[in-house]
């Protein structure tokens, strides 16, 4: 049976960026023995991302979902993705930001690295390039040897096993509001 990878994209009032992100996701190489599904977690009170969802939902190469989160909190937006992962019984969750445009190999490389090292998750480095600008990585998130153990993950460009949250009841802290996650 194929493993399910849910790709979550949180967004707030950035439909043009979201549109480009979803176009990139549509071109991803699907890891062997996996299925991809996607979820848009919209934090705009006016549900503006719904029109982007409608544009893509019928002709997208895999199933996507739309969820709305009214609480202004990046943690709440990401928890919507985790709840959807539980609902559809996904094996893995991957996160991208709405202003990221992954290369076709992005998910395949992350997934296969995680499997190769028998890890619960994997993250990509170098940092993503967003709108032509290389992103700054926090000082506690330096490049390490492939396969090294990490205690900190950024939530853009990451994949992890849902067993982590299911077994340990780990969720994002919604009290961080509009701060980074």
C-alpha positions as CSV (number, residue, x, y, z in Angstrom):
1,X,0.0,0.0,0.0
2,X,1.3,3.4,-0.9
3,X,2.4,5.9,1.8
4,X,0.5,9.2,1.9
5,X,2.4,12.4,2.0
6,X,0.3,15.5,2.8
7,X,1.9,18.8,1.7
8,X,0.7,21.7,3.7
9,X,0.9,25.3,2.5
10,X,-0.2,28.1,4.9
11,X,-1.2,31.4,3.3
12,X,-2.5,34.8,4.2
13,X,-3.6,37.2,1.4
14,X,-0.9,36.2,-1.1
15,X,-2.8,34.6,-3.9
16,X,-0.3,35.3,-6.6
17,X,2.5,33.6,-4.6
18,X,0.2,30.7,-3.7
19,X,-0.7,30.3,-7.3
20,X,3.0,30.0,-8.2
21,X,3.7,27.6,-5.3
22,X,0.8,25.3,-6.3
23,X,2.1,25.3,-9.9
24,X,5.5,24.2,-8.6
25,X,4.0,21.5,-6.4
26,X,2.1,20.1,-9.4
27,X,5.5,19.3,-11.0
28,X,7.0,17.4,-8.1
29,X,8.4,14.0,-8.6
30,X,6.4,11.6,-6.5
31,X,8.5,9.3,-4.4
32,X,8.3,5.6,-5.2
33,X,5.4,3.9,-3.5
34,X,3.8,7.2,-2.3
35,X,0.8,9.3,-3.0
36,X,0.8,13.1,-2.6
37,X,-2.1,15.1,-1.4
38,X,-2.1,18.8,-0.6
39,X,-3.9,21.2,1.8
40,X,-4.1,25.0,1.6
41,X,-4.5,26.4,5.1
42,X,-6.0,29.9,4.6
43,X,-5.6,32.4,7.4
44,X,-7.4,35.3,5.7
45,X,-10.7,36.2,7.3
46,X,-12.1,36.8,3.8
47,X,-11.1,33.3,2.6
48,X,-9.3,34.8,-0.4
49,X,-7.3,31.6,-1.1
50,X,-10.5,29.7,-1.8
51,X,-10.5,31.1,-5.4
52,X,-7.0,29.7,-6.0
53,X,-8.1,26.4,-4.5
54,X,-11.1,26.4,-7.0
55,X,-8.8,27.1,-9.9
56,X,-6.6,24.1,-9.1
57,X,-8.9,21.6,-7.5
58,X,-10.4,20.0,-10.6
59,X,-7.4,19.7,-12.8
60,X,-4.6,19.2,-10.3
61,X,-2.5,16.0,-10.6
62,X,-3.5,14.9,-7.1
63,X,-6.1,15.7,-4.5
64,X,-6.0,19.0,-2.7
65,X,-8.1,20.3,0.2
66,X,-9.0,23.8,1.3
67,X,-9.2,24.6,5.0
68,X,-9.8,28.0,6.6
69,X,-8.4,29.0,10.0
70,X,-9.8,32.2,11.5
71,X,-7.4,32.5,14.4
72,X,-4.5,34.7,13.5
73,X,-1.6,32.4,14.4
74,X,1.0,30.6,12.3
75,X,0.7,27.8,14.8
76,X,-3.0,27.5,14.3
77,X,-2.5,27.5,10.5
78,X,0.0,24.7,10.8
79,X,-2.2,22.8,13.2
80,X,-4.9,22.8,10.5
81,X,-2.5,20.9,8.3
82,X,-1.7,18.4,11.1
83,X,-5.4,17.9,11.8
84,X,-5.9,17.2,8.1
85,X,-3.0,14.7,8.1
86,X,-4.7,12.8,11.0
87,X,-8.1,13.0,9.2
88,X,-6.8,11.4,6.0
89,X,-4.4,9.1,7.8
90,X,-1.3,10.5,6.1
91,X,2.0,8.8,6.9
92,X,4.0,12.0,6.4
93,X,3.5,15.7,6.4
94,X,5.6,18.1,4.4
95,X,5.5,21.9,4.8
96,X,6.2,24.7,2.3
97,X,5.5,28.4,2.6
98,X,3.3,30.0,0.1
99,X,6.2,32.0,-1.4
100,X,8.3,28.9,-2.1
101,X,8.6,27.3,-5.5
102,X,10.2,23.8,-5.0
103,X,12.2,22.2,-7.7
104,X,10.7,18.9,-9.0
105,X,13.1,16.8,-7.0
106,X,12.4,18.6,-3.7
107,X,10.0,16.1,-2.1
108,X,11.6,13.0,-3.6
109,X,15.0,13.9,-2.2
110,X,13.6,14.8,1.2
111,X,11.6,11.6,1.5
112,X,14.4,9.4,0.3
113,X,16.9,11.0,2.6
114,X,14.5,10.4,5.5
115,X,14.1,6.7,4.5
116,X,17.8,6.2,3.9
117,X,18.7,7.4,7.4
118,X,15.7,5.8,9.0
119,X,14.8,9.2,10.4
120,X,11.5,10.6,11.5
121,X,12.1,13.7,9.4
122,X,14.3,15.6,7.0
123,X,14.8,19.2,6.0
124,X,16.5,20.7,3.0
125,X,19.6,22.9,2.8
126,X,20.7,25.3,1.4
127,X,17.9,27.5,2.4
128,X,15.2,28.0,-0.2
129,X,15.4,30.8,-2.7
130,X,12.2,32.8,-2.6
131,X,11.6,35.3,-5.4
132,X,15.2,35.1,-6.4
133,X,16.5,35.9,-2.8
134,X,18.4,33.3,-0.8
135,X,16.8,33.1,2.6
136,X,18.6,33.6,5.9
137,X,18.8,30.6,8.2
138,X,18.6,31.1,12.0
139,X,22.0,30.8,13.7
140,X,21.1,27.6,15.5
141,X,20.2,26.0,12.1
142,X,23.6,25.6,10.5
143,X,24.5,23.2,7.7
144,X,25.3,19.8,9.1
145,X,26.5,16.5,7.6
146,X,23.7,14.6,5.8
147,X,22.2,12.2,8.2
148,X,23.1,14.1,11.3
149,X,20.6,14.4,14.2
150,X,18.7,17.7,14.4
151,X,16.8,19.0,17.4
152,X,15.4,22.1,15.5
153,X,13.6,22.2,12.2
154,X,12.3,25.1,10.3
155,X,8.7,24.5,9.0
156,X,9.4,25.5,5.5
157,X,10.9,22.8,3.3
158,X,10.5,19.9,5.7
159,X,9.0,16.4,5.9
160,X,8.3,14.3,9.0
161,X,6.5,11.2,10.0
162,X,3.0,11.7,11.5
163,X,3.8,9.1,14.1
164,X,5.8,11.9,15.9
165,X,2.6,13.9,16.6
166,X,0.4,10.9,17.0
167,X,2.6,9.1,19.6
168,X,3.8,12.2,21.4
169,X,0.7,14.5,21.0
170,X,3.0,17.2,19.6
171,X,1.3,20.2,18.0
172,X,2.3,23.8,17.2
173,X,1.9,26.3,20.0
174,X,-0.9,28.7,18.8
175,X,0.2,31.3,21.4
176,X,3.0,32.4,19.1
177,X,0.5,34.2,17.0
178,X,2.2,36.0,14.2
179,X,5.7,35.1,15.2
180,X,7.7,32.6,13.2
181,X,6.8,29.0,14.1
